[in-house]
Amino acid sequence: MKNILITCFLVACLIQAKAQSTKQYYKDNLECVSDLSQKSNDAFLISKDYELGRNLFDSLVNNCIKGRYLSSYEFRTLKKNTINTKEFSKPILLVTSASWCAPCYGEIPTLNKIANKYFDKLQIIVLFADQKNKMKKMATRYDDNIILIPALSPPSDQRTLSLSISGFDHMLDFPTIYLIDADKRILDISRGAAFPSDKMNWEEVNRINEKNLMKFLAPILFYRHIQI
């Protein structure tokens, strides 16, 4: 009986080791992300082939991002603390933002509500395309449970649709949210958010954003295991 238990333990260790060795990381798929992102944008903006653009973007998400793992990234927060993504045992909501991005402002009340209500179930981290001095005013709008990360250097283009902070490269637009489970696996991404305009007030904006974000978060808030 003892030998059987030892054998089972060794087999389990081998299976786990094999699973670890076959992990695919987001950082190793950036060429795929860049290529399909460019092709998708070209389809939308140049050829006006919206169906092709949507198909290319879906392929980008499914083949280059979903199921990939987040590496260990060390970030310097707005409050001058240093955090590492490997230190979080709970799921992470990694959000990209910029001070010039209207939808980024529109999603803040919903992010605050989620951060306050589910602080024990997930950690929200916001990566900014702006340096500290450019994002300070916007930063005051966020809940204290949300970790804010300023850019380390100014972007080459003030309206760039990408950012790179401490080794993490984002190549899509703003805002984009990466849904990352406790094992640091990217489950999905969400782009865009409603924001106030002449046709939409804050009440409607918050209703839409909360509905969409809660649906997006369902895999980590209401289910224990996710199969991809």
C-alpha positions in Angstrom: 0.0 0.0 0.0 2.8 2.4 0.9 4.5 1.7 -2.5 1.3 2.4 -4.3 0.9 5.8 -2.5 4.5 6.7 -3.3 4.0 5.8 -7.0 0.8 7.8 -7.2 2.6 10.8 -5.6 5.5 10.6 -8.1 3.0 10.3 -11.0 1.2 13.4 -9.8 4.4 15.3 -9.5 5.4 14.3 -13.0 2.0 15.4 -14.4 2.3 18.8 -12.6 5.8 19.3 -13.8 4.8 18.5 -17.4 1.9 21.0 -17.1 4.3 23.7 -15.8 6.7 23.1 -18.7 4.0 23.4 -21.3 2.8 26.8 -20.1 2.6 29.5 -22.8 3.3 33.0 -21.6 1.7 36.2 -22.9 5.2 37.8 -23.3 6.2 35.1 -25.8 3.2 35.9 -28.0 3.7 39.6 -28.6 4.6 39.2 -32.2 1.3 37.4 -32.8 -0.6 40.2 -30.9 1.2 42.9 -32.9 0.6 41.2 -36.3 -3.1 40.5 -35.9 -3.7 43.8 -34.2 -2.3 45.7 -37.2 -4.2 43.5 -39.6 -7.4 44.0 -37.7 -6.9 47.8 -37.5 -6.2 47.9 -41.3 -9.4 46.0 -42.0 -11.5 48.4 -39.9 -9.8 51.7 -40.9 -8.5 51.2 -44.4 -10.5 48.5 -46.2 -13.6 49.1 -44.1 -14.2 45.4 -44.0 -15.7 45.3 -40.5 -16.5 41.6 -40.6 -12.8 40.7 -41.4 -11.7 43.2 -38.7 -13.9 41.5 -36.1 -12.7 38.0 -37.2 -9.1 39.0 -37.1 -9.5 40.6 -33.6 -11.3 37.5 -32.3 -8.4 35.4 -33.7 -6.0 37.7 -31.9 -7.8 37.2 -28.5 -8.2 33.5 -28.9 -4.9 32.5 -30.4 -2.5 35.1 -28.9 -3.9 36.1 -25.5 -6.5 33.8 -23.9 -5.0 30.9 -22.0 -1.5 32.5 -21.9 0.1 33.1 -18.5 1.2 36.3 -17.0 4.9 36.5 -16.1 6.2 38.0 -12.9 6.2 41.7 -13.3 7.5 44.2 -10.8 5.7 47.5 -10.8 6.4 50.8 -9.0 3.1 52.2 -7.7 2.0 55.8 -7.6 2.5 55.6 -3.8 6.1 54.6 -4.4 5.6 51.0 -3.3 7.0 48.1 -5.3 4.6 45.2 -6.1 5.2 42.0 -8.0 2.3 40.2 -9.7 3.5 36.8 -8.4 2.7 38.0 -4.9 -1.0 38.1 -5.4 -2.9 34.9 -4.6 -6.2 36.2 -5.8 -7.3 36.9 -9.4 -6.1 40.2 -11.0 -8.0 42.7 -13.1 -5.2 44.4 -15.1 -6.6 47.6 -16.6 -4.9 50.0 -19.1 -5.7 53.6 -18.9 -4.7 57.1 -20.0 -5.6 60.6 -18.9 -6.6 61.6 -22.5 -9.0 58.6 -22.8 -12.6 59.5 -22.3 -13.9 55.9 -21.9 -11.2 55.4 -19.2 -12.9 58.1 -17.1 -16.3 56.6 -17.8 -15.3 53.2 -16.3 -13.8 54.5 -13.1 -17.1 54.6 -11.0 -17.7 50.9 -11.9 -14.2 49.9 -11.2 -14.4 51.6 -7.8 -17.7 49.8 -7.0 -16.1 46.4 -7.9 -12.9 47.2 -6.0 -14.9 48.1 -2.9 -17.3 45.2 -3.0 -15.0 42.4 -4.1 -11.7 43.5 -2.6 -11.3 40.1 -1.0 -11.9 38.2 -4.3 -9.8 40.1 -6.8 -7.1 42.8 -7.1 -7.5 45.7 -9.6 -4.3 47.1 -11.0 -4.4 50.1 -13.4 -1.4 50.7 -15.7 -1.2 54.2 -17.1 0.2 55.4 -20.4 1.0 58.7 -18.5 3.8 59.5 -16.2 3.1 60.4 -12.5 2.8 64.2 -13.1 0.3 63.7 -15.9 -2.0 61.2 -14.1 -2.2 62.7 -10.6 -5.5 64.5 -11.1 -7.1 61.4 -12.7 -5.7 59.2 -9.9 -7.8 61.0 -7.3 -10.9 59.5 -8.8 -9.9 55.9 -8.0 -10.8 53.8 -4.9 -8.0 53.2 -2.5 -8.3 49.5 -3.1 -7.1 50.0 -6.6 -3.3 49.9 -7.3 -2.2 52.6 -9.7 0.9 52.3 -11.8 2.3 55.3 -13.7 4.4 55.0 -16.9 8.2 55.0 -16.3 8.9 57.2 -19.3 6.9 59.4 -21.5 5.4 57.8 -24.6 6.8 58.7 -28.0 3.3 59.6 -29.0 1.0 61.3 -26.5 -2.0 59.5 -28.0 -0.3 56.1 -28.4 -2.5 53.0 -28.2 0.2 50.9 -26.6 2.3 51.0 -23.4 5.2 49.2 -21.9 5.8 49.2 -18.1 8.4 47.0 -16.4 8.4 44.5 -19.2 4.6 44.2 -19.6 3.7 45.3 -23.2 0.2 46.3 -24.1 -0.5 46.6 -27.8 -4.2 47.2 -28.0 -6.3 50.4 -27.3 -7.5 52.0 -24.2 -9.2 51.0 -22.0 -8.5 47.3 -22.1 -9.0 45.0 -19.2 -7.1 41.7 -18.8 -9.0 39.1 -16.7 -6.4 37.0 -14.9 -7.1 34.1 -12.6 -5.3 33.2 -9.4 -2.9 30.9 -11.4 -1.9 34.0 -13.5 -3.7 32.7 -16.6 -5.4 35.3 -18.9 -9.0 34.2 -19.2 -10.2 37.0 -21.4 -9.9 40.7 -22.3 -12.5 43.5 -22.6 -12.1 46.7 -24.5 -13.8 50.0 -24.3 -16.3 51.5 -21.9 -19.3 53.8 -22.0 -18.7 57.5 -21.1 -20.9 60.6 -20.6 -21.9 62.5 -23.7 -24.8 64.7 -25.0 -26.7 61.5 -25.5 -25.8 59.6 -22.3 -25.7 60.8 -18.7 -23.7 59.3 -15.9 -26.6 57.2 -14.6 -26.8 55.4 -18.0 -23.1 55.2 -18.3 -22.7 53.5 -14.9 -25.6 51.1 -15.7 -24.0 49.9 -18.9 -20.5 49.6 -17.6 -21.6 47.8 -14.5 -23.7 45.3 -16.5 -20.8 44.6 -18.9 -18.1 44.4 -16.3 -20.1 42.0 -14.0 -20.7 39.7 -17.0 -17.0 39.8 -17.8 -16.0 39.1 -14.2 -18.4 36.2 -13.8 -15.7 33.5 -14.4 -13.7 34.6 -11.3 -16.4 35.9 -9.1 -19.0 33.1 -9.4 -17.1 30.0 -10.7 -14.2 28.2 -9.1 -12.8 26.4 -12.2 -12.5 27.7 -15.7 -11.9 25.5 -18.7 -10.4 27.1 -21.8 
